[in-house]
Amino acid sequence: MKPYPARAIANRVRVLFVSSEIYPLAKTGGLADVCGALPLALAHDGDVDILVMMPGYDSAIAAVDDLREIARLPNLPGGPGRLLIGTMPGSDLEVVLLDQPNSFQRPGGLYIDDDGREWADNAIRFAALAHAAVELSMGRVLPNWRADIVHCNDWHTGLIPVLLAGQSGRRPRTIMTLHNLAFQGLFPPCMLPQLDLPPGSFSVDGVEYFGQISFLKGGIHFADKLTTVSPTYATEIVTPEFGMGLEGVLARRRNDLVGIMNGIDETLWNPANDQTIAHPYSAADLDQKALCKAAIQQEWGLTVDPAAPLLVFAARLESQKMADTLLELMPELMERSSVQVAILGKGAAHLQDGFAAWPARAPGRAAVRIGYQEDWAHQLLAGGDILVHGARFEPCGLTPIYAMRYGTVPIVRAVGGLRDSVTAVGAVPIAGGKASGFQFDQADAVSMLDAIDTALEFYGRPDSWRQLQRNGMTRDFSWRGPAAQYRRLYEDLALDAA
C-alpha cells in the first residue's frame, strides 16, 4: 500500500462530509447536487479543511482522479473493505471512497435493483459506510488528520452519530442534515446483530422506531446539531403534518435545529455558458431563449410556435410532486388555446402510463419523456416558459431554482423550500426585482389550475413577463451565503468541543 502523506493541518476546522451520493460521481436526485456543490463552496476560501466520503460505486471509482489505497478495514458489516482517496474530477477537493465490492459494485441503482426493489442488504451496506467514517473521523486512518466535525446527510449516514456517541475519549461533533424526512432507513430488528451498534442502541432513545430500526431517527437523536435544507421546512417538520412520524423527537431537538437554504452550482446551471442547450442567453439578452424553446418543440414533437405557452414538468412522477394532480389536469390544460405541456420524469407506473398516453391524444401539444438525463433537464428548463412544480411537501426544491436561473417562471405550492425560494407575484411588486413566480396554497387540482391560469394571464403581458424572468435570473442562489452559515455552525461546534 502506497503511504499517504501527512496533511497540513493549520488552524482550520477539519470536516468529514459523508453522503451516499455526490455529483458527479453518483446521482439519483438533489441530494447528490447539494453534496457535490456545498463541499466545494466550503473549501473555496480555505477556512475549512474538508474531506468528502461516499461509497465506492463503480461510477465513483471510475471518475475519481489519482485514486489510491489508504487503509484496509477487515471487520466492517458486510465484510472487509478498503478506503481509497483521490480528487474530485475538475477540482482539488479530496474524496474518500469505501471500496467494498460486494456491497457497492453491482448492477442496478444505488439503492434499488433493476426491478425497482430496495436492496435487501441496504442496512448492512450503509452500516459499513458509517463504521468506516468513524474510523476515518477518529484519526485512525490518515496521519495527522482527525475530524473536528462529521457532517452527515440523510438516513444513509444516520448511524454515524450513533456510533460516535459510543466512542470513548475525545470524539468529533456531528451535524445531521435532513434532506427529506420521507426516507428514514427503516429495517427489521432481526438485522441488529449485523450492524455492530453500541449496546442499548435499540431503544426509544436510540434507533428504535415503532419496533423497527430507523437509521434516521438514530441520527436525529444522537447528532449534536440538526439542519434542514430550508428555513420553512425546519419549522414544518416539528408538526404532525410534515414530521413523518418523527415530529416528537424533532420537537425535543428544536433548539438544535437550524434551517439553511440550499444553494446551487451557478457555473453548472448557467444559460450563458451551458453547452447542452441550443443557444446561450442571459438576463441581459433573453431573446435567444426563443431558440431553445424552438429546439425543444422540434425535438420533442411539439408544434413549433413561439407564441404558444410551453408548460414544463421535470421531477419524479410521484404523489409528493403532485404529478397525479397535473395528470388529472391534462384535459383542462389541453382545452386552453395553444398551451403546450412537456413532461420529463419517471416514477409510479400508473403515472408514467397516464402521461405517456397524452402525445397521441394531443399531438403537437403534449410531449413526454419517461426517464431522466441531466442534459434533458437543462434543455427543458432552457426551452420552457413556465415550470409547474407542485408538492405535498418539499424540503427545498432545487428544480424551481434551476428554472428561475434559466428564465423559466415557476409555479409552486407554498410549502417548505418552495415558499422560501420563489417570491410570489401579488405578495410583492414585480418591479424592483422582487417577484419571481407564482404560488398556490392547497394541494389540490383547483388551486394548481388557478395558479396556472394566473401565470398564463401574465404570460400575455410581455413586459411584465420579461421582468419576472429577469427577477428570477438575477437572484443570488449561489452557495456563498449557505456555505457561510455552515462554516459558522462548524466553528461554533468545534469551539464548544475544544
C-alpha positions in Angstrom: 0.0 0.0 0.0 1.4 3.4 -1.0 1.7 5.6 2.1 -0.5 8.7 2.1 1.4 11.9 3.0 0.6 13.7 6.2 -1.8 16.6 5.6 -1.0 20.2 6.5 -3.4 20.9 9.4 -3.0 24.7 10.2 -5.8 26.1 12.3 -8.7 25.2 10.1 -11.9 23.3 11.2 -11.5 19.7 9.9 -14.7 18.3 8.5 -15.6 14.9 7.2 -18.6 15.3 4.9 -20.4 12.0 4.3 -23.1 11.2 1.8 -24.5 8.2 -0.1 -24.3 10.1 -3.4 -22.2 13.1 -4.6 -22.4 14.7 -8.1 -20.7 14.0 -10.5 -19.6 10.6 -9.0 -23.1 9.2 -8.5 -26.6 10.7 -8.5 -30.2 9.8 -8.1 -31.5 13.2 -7.2 -31.0 16.6 -5.5 -29.0 15.0 -2.6 -26.1 14.5 -5.0 -26.3 18.0 -6.3 -26.1 19.5 -2.8 -23.4 17.2 -1.6 -21.3 17.9 -4.7 -21.6 21.7 -4.6 -21.6 22.5 -0.8 -18.2 21.0 0.0 -16.6 22.8 -2.9 -18.0 26.1 -1.6 -16.8 25.3 1.9 -13.3 24.6 0.7 -13.1 27.6 -1.6 -11.8 30.2 0.9 -9.6 27.8 2.8 -11.3 28.2 6.2 -12.4 24.5 6.2 -10.2 21.5 5.8 -12.8 19.2 4.3 -12.8 15.6 3.1 -15.8 14.2 1.4 -16.7 10.5 1.7 -19.1 8.2 -0.1 -19.5 4.5 -1.2 -17.2 3.2 -3.8 -19.7 2.6 -6.6 -18.3 1.6 -10.0 -19.1 5.1 -11.3 -17.3 6.8 -8.5 -14.2 4.6 -8.7 -14.0 5.2 -12.4 -14.4 9.0 -12.1 -12.1 9.9 -9.1 -8.6 11.1 -10.1 -5.4 9.8 -8.7 -7.2 7.1 -6.6 -5.0 5.2 -4.1 -5.5 3.0 -1.1 -5.0 4.5 2.4 -6.5 1.8 4.7 -7.8 -1.7 4.9 -10.8 -2.3 7.3 -11.2 -6.0 7.8 -14.2 -6.0 10.2 -16.9 -4.0 8.6 -20.5 -5.1 8.4 -20.8 -7.0 5.1 -17.2 -8.0 5.1 -13.7 -6.4 4.6 -13.3 -3.1 2.7 -10.7 -0.6 1.7 -10.6 3.2 1.9 -9.4 4.9 -1.2 -8.5 8.5 -1.6 -8.3 10.8 -4.7 -9.6 14.1 -6.0 -12.9 15.0 -7.5 -12.8 15.5 -11.2 -12.1 19.1 -12.2 -11.1 20.2 -8.7 -8.6 19.5 -5.9 -11.3 18.5 -3.4 -10.3 15.2 -1.8 -12.7 12.4 -1.7 -12.6 9.1 0.2 -14.4 6.0 -1.2 -15.3 2.9 0.7 -14.3 0.1 -1.6 -16.4 -2.9 -0.6 -17.2 -4.6 -3.9 -19.9 -7.0 -2.6 -21.9 -4.0 -1.2 -21.4 -1.2 -3.8 -20.3 -2.6 -7.1 -23.4 -4.3 -8.6 -25.8 -3.7 -11.4 -28.9 -1.7 -10.8 -29.4 1.5 -8.9 -27.7 2.9 -5.8 -30.5 1.8 -3.5 -32.7 -0.4 -5.7 -32.2 -3.3 -8.1 -33.2 -3.4 -11.7 -36.8 -4.4 -10.8 -37.2 -1.4 -8.5 -36.9 -3.3 -5.2 -34.7 -2.0 -2.4 -31.5 -3.9 -2.0 -32.2 -6.4 0.8 -28.8 -5.6 2.4 -29.2 -1.8 2.4 -28.9 -1.7 6.2 -25.6 -3.6 6.1 -24.2 -1.6 3.2 -24.7 1.8 4.9 -23.8 0.5 8.3 -20.4 -0.3 6.7 -20.2 3.2 5.4 -20.9 4.5 8.9 -18.3 2.3 10.6 -15.7 3.3 8.0 -16.5 7.0 8.6 -16.0 6.6 12.3 -12.5 5.1 11.8 -11.5 8.0 9.5 -13.0 10.7 11.6 -11.4 9.4 14.8 -7.9 9.8 13.3 -7.2 6.1 12.8 -6.6 6.2 9.1 -4.8 9.4 7.8 -1.6 10.6 9.5 -2.1 13.8 11.5 -5.8 14.1 10.5 -8.9 13.6 12.6 -12.2 15.4 12.2 -13.5 18.1 14.4 -16.9 17.8 12.7 -18.6 14.9 10.9 -21.4 16.3 8.6 -23.9 13.5 7.9 -26.5 13.6 5.1 -29.9 11.8 5.2 -30.6 8.3 6.6 -27.8 6.5 4.9 -25.4 8.2 7.3 -27.7 8.2 10.3 -25.7 5.5 12.2 -22.5 7.7 12.3 -23.7 9.9 15.2 -24.9 6.7 17.0 -21.5 5.0 16.7 -19.5 8.2 17.6 -21.6 8.7 20.7 -20.4 5.3 21.8 -16.7 6.2 21.3 -14.5 6.7 24.4 -12.4 9.8 24.8 -12.5 12.9 22.5 -14.8 12.5 19.5 -15.8 14.7 16.6 -19.0 16.7 16.9 -21.8 15.7 14.5 -24.2 17.5 12.3 -27.2 15.7 10.7 -28.7 17.3 7.6 -32.3 16.2 6.9 -32.8 16.5 3.1 -36.1 14.5 3.1 -37.8 13.0 6.1 -39.9 10.7 3.9 -36.8 8.4 3.6 -35.9 7.1 7.0 -33.9 4.0 6.6 -36.3 1.5 8.2 -35.3 -2.1 8.7 -36.4 -5.1 10.8 -34.9 -5.6 14.2 -33.5 -9.0 13.2 -30.8 -7.1 11.3 -29.4 -5.6 14.6 -26.6 -8.2 15.1 -25.2 -7.5 11.7 -24.9 -3.7 12.3 -22.5 -3.8 15.2 -24.1 -1.0 17.2 -23.2 0.1 20.7 -25.1 -1.8 23.5 -28.5 -0.3 24.2 -28.9 1.4 20.8 -32.2 -0.3 20.1 -34.3 1.8 22.4 -36.8 4.6 22.4 -33.8 6.9 22.9 -31.9 5.3 20.1 -32.6 3.7 16.7 -35.9 2.0 17.7 -38.9 3.3 15.8 -42.2 1.5 16.4 -40.5 -1.8 16.6 -38.2 -1.2 13.7 -34.6 0.1 13.2 -34.6 3.7 11.9 -31.2 5.0 10.8 -32.6 8.5 10.5 -34.1 8.5 14.0 -30.7 7.4 15.4 -29.0 10.3 13.6 -31.6 12.8 14.8 -31.3 11.6 18.4 -27.5 11.5 18.7 -26.3 14.3 16.4 -25.1 17.4 18.1 -26.8 19.7 15.6 -29.6 19.2 13.1 -30.0 21.1 9.9 -32.7 21.1 7.2 -32.4 22.4 3.6 -34.7 25.4 4.0 -35.9 27.6 6.9 -39.6 26.8 6.3 -39.0 23.1 6.3 -37.3 23.4 9.7 -40.5 24.9 11.1 -42.8 22.4 9.4 -41.1 19.1 10.5 -41.9 19.6 14.1 -45.6 19.3 13.3 -47.7 16.1 12.6 -48.5 17.2 9.0 -44.8 17.2 7.9 -42.9 15.3 10.6 -43.5 11.9 9.0 -43.9 10.4 12.5 -40.6 11.9 13.8 -42.1 15.2 14.9 -41.9 14.2 18.5 -38.1 13.6 18.6 -37.6 16.6 16.3 -39.6 18.9 18.6 -37.4 17.8 21.5 -34.4 18.8 19.5 -35.9 22.1 18.4 -33.2 24.2 20.0 -30.6 22.3 18.0 -32.5 22.5 14.6 -31.4 25.1 12.0 -32.9 25.7 8.5 -30.3 26.6 5.9 -31.5 27.2 2.4 -29.7 25.1 -0.3 -27.8 26.9 -3.0 -27.0 25.7 -6.5 -23.8 25.4 -8.6 -24.1 28.6 -10.6 -21.4 27.5 -13.0 -23.2 24.3 -13.8 -26.6 25.9 -14.1 -25.9 29.0 -16.2 -27.6 29.5 -19.6 -24.9 31.9 -20.7 -22.3 29.1 -21.0 -24.4 25.9 -20.9 -23.1 23.6 -23.6 -26.1 21.3 -23.5 -28.7 23.9 -24.7 -29.4 25.1 -28.2 -28.2 28.6 -27.7 -26.6 30.6 -24.8 -28.6 33.5 -23.4 -28.6 35.7 -20.3 -30.9 38.1 -18.4 -29.5 40.9 -20.5 -30.2 39.1 -23.8 -33.3 36.9 -23.3 -34.3 37.0 -27.0 -32.1 33.9 -27.6 -34.1 31.8 -25.2 -36.7 31.6 -28.0 -34.2 29.4 -30.0 -34.0 27.0 -27.0 -37.8 26.8 -27.0 -38.0 26.1 -30.7 -35.4 23.3 -30.3 -37.5 21.7 -27.6 -40.6 22.0 -29.6 -39.0 20.4 -32.6 -37.0 17.7 -30.8 -39.9 16.7 -28.5 -42.6 16.6 -31.3 -44.4 19.8 -30.4 -45.7 22.3 -32.8 -43.0 24.9 -33.4 -44.9 28.1 -32.2 -43.0 30.9 -30.4 -46.3 32.3 -29.1 -47.6 29.0 -27.5 -47.0 29.0 -23.7 -44.9 25.9 -23.0 -45.5 24.4 -19.5 -42.8 22.0 -18.4 -42.6 19.5 -15.5 -39.3 17.9 -14.6 -39.4 15.8 -11.4 -40.2 12.4 -10.1 -43.6 11.1 -11.2 -44.8 10.7 -7.7 -47.6 11.9 -5.4 -45.2 14.0 -3.4 -44.5 16.1 -6.5 -48.3 16.3 -7.3 -47.7 14.6 -10.6 -51.0 12.9 -10.1 -52.7 16.3 -9.8 -51.0 17.5 -13.0 -52.1 14.3 -14.8 -55.7 15.0 -13.6 -55.5 18.5 -15.1 -54.2 17.5 -18.6 -57.7 17.5 -20.2 -58.3 21.0 -18.8 -54.9 22.3 -20.0 -55.5 20.9 -23.5 -58.7 23.0 -23.6 -56.7 26.2 -23.2 -55.9 27.6 -26.6 -52.3 26.8 -27.8 -51.0 25.7 -24.4 -48.2 23.0 -24.7 -47.1 20.7 -22.0 -43.7 18.8 -21.8 -43.1 16.2 -19.1 -39.8 14.7 -18.0 -39.5 12.2 -15.2 -40.0 8.7 -14.1 -41.7 7.1 -11.1 -45.0 5.4 -10.4 -46.0 3.1 -13.2 -49.6 4.3 -13.4 -48.4 7.9 -13.7 -45.8 7.1 -16.3 -48.5 5.3 -18.4 -51.0 8.1 -17.9 -48.7 10.8 -19.1 -47.3 8.6 -21.9 -50.8 8.4 -23.5 -51.1 12.1 -24.0 -48.8 12.7 -27.0 -51.2 10.6 -29.1 -54.3 12.2 -27.6 -52.9 15.8 -28.2 -50.4 15.6 -31.0 -48.2 18.6 -31.2 -49.3 19.9 -27.8 -48.2 17.2 -25.4 -44.7 15.6 -25.1 -43.4 13.1 -22.6 -40.0 11.5 -21.9 -40.1 8.8 -19.3 -36.6 8.7 -17.6 -34.1 11.3 -16.7 -30.9 12.6 -18.3 -29.1 15.6 -17.0 -28.9 17.3 -20.4 -32.6 16.8 -21.0 -33.3 18.7 -17.8 -31.1 21.6 -18.8 -32.6 21.7 -22.3 -36.2 21.6 -21.0 -35.7 24.3 -18.4 -34.0 26.5 -21.1 -36.8 26.0 -23.5 -39.8 26.2 -21.2 -41.8 29.3 -20.4 -43.5 28.0 -17.2 -42.4 25.3 -14.7 -45.2 23.5 -12.9 -43.8 22.2 -9.6 -46.5 21.2 -7.1 -45.6 19.4 -3.9 -47.4 17.9 -1.0 -44.2 18.5 1.0 -40.9 19.9 -0.3 -37.8 20.2 1.9 -36.1 22.5 -0.6 -36.9 22.0 -4.2 -34.0 22.7 -6.5 -35.8 22.5 -9.8 -37.7 25.8 -9.4 -34.4 27.4 -8.6 -32.8 26.0 -11.7 -35.8 27.1 -13.7 -35.5 30.7 -12.4 -31.9 30.7 -13.3 -32.9 29.8 -16.9 -35.7 32.4 -17.1 -38.5 29.8 -16.8 -41.1 31.2 -14.4 -42.1 28.7 -11.7 -45.5 27.8 -10.3 -45.0 26.2 -6.9 -47.1 25.2 -3.9 -46.2 27.4 -0.9 -44.6 24.7 1.3 -41.0 24.1 2.5 -38.2 25.5 0.5 -40.6 26.4 -2.3 -42.1 29.1 -0.1 -38.6 30.4 0.7 -37.1 30.4 -2.8 -40.0 31.6 -5.1 -41.2 35.1 -4.3 -44.9 35.2 -5.3 -46.5 37.6 -7.7 -49.0 39.5 -5.6 -47.1 39.3 -2.4 -44.6 41.9 -3.7 -44.4 44.0 -6.8 -42.8 42.7 -10.0 -40.9 45.9 -10.4 -37.8 46.3 -8.3 -36.6 42.7 -8.9 -38.7 41.0 -6.2 -41.5 38.8 -7.5 -40.1 35.7 -9.4 -43.0 33.3 -9.8 -46.4 32.1 -8.6 -47.6 30.2 -5.5 -50.7 28.3 -4.6 -51.7 27.1 -1.1 -53.7 23.9 -1.3 -52.5 20.5 -2.6 -55.4 20.1 -5.0 -56.3 20.4 -8.7 -58.4 23.6 -8.3 -55.5 25.5 -6.6 -52.9 24.3 -9.1 -55.1 25.2 -12.1 -55.9 28.7 -10.7 -52.2 29.3 -10.4 -51.6 28.1 -13.9 -54.3 30.3 -15.3 -52.9 33.3 -13.4 -49.5 32.6 -14.9 -50.9 32.3 -18.4 -52.6 35.7 -17.9 -49.3 37.2 -17.0 -47.6 35.4 -19.9 -49.9 37.5 -22.2 -48.2 40.7 -20.8 -44.8 40.7 -22.4 -43.3 43.5 -20.4 -44.4 42.1 -17.0 -43.3 38.6 -18.1 -39.9 39.7 -19.1 -39.4 41.4 -15.8 -40.4 38.3 -13.9 -37.9 36.3 -15.9 -35.1 38.8 -15.1 -36.0 38.9 -11.5 -35.5 35.2 -11.1 -32.4 35.1 -13.3 -30.6 37.7 -11.2 -31.4 36.3 -7.8 -28.4 35.1 -5.8 -28.9 31.4 -5.5 -25.2 30.6 -5.0 -23.7 28.6 -2.2 -21.8 31.6 -0.8 -24.4 32.5 1.8 -25.4 29.0 2.8 -21.7 27.9 3.0 -21.0 30.8 5.3 -23.8 29.6 7.6 -22.5 26.1 7.7 -19.0 27.4 8.3 -20.2 29.3 11.3 -22.0 26.3 12.6 -18.8 24.2 12.2 -16.8 26.8 14.0 -19.2 27.1 16.9 -19.4 23.3 17.3 -15.7 22.9 17.2 -15.2 25.7 19.7 -17.7 24.0 22.1 -15.8 20.8 21.8 -12.4 22.4 22.5 
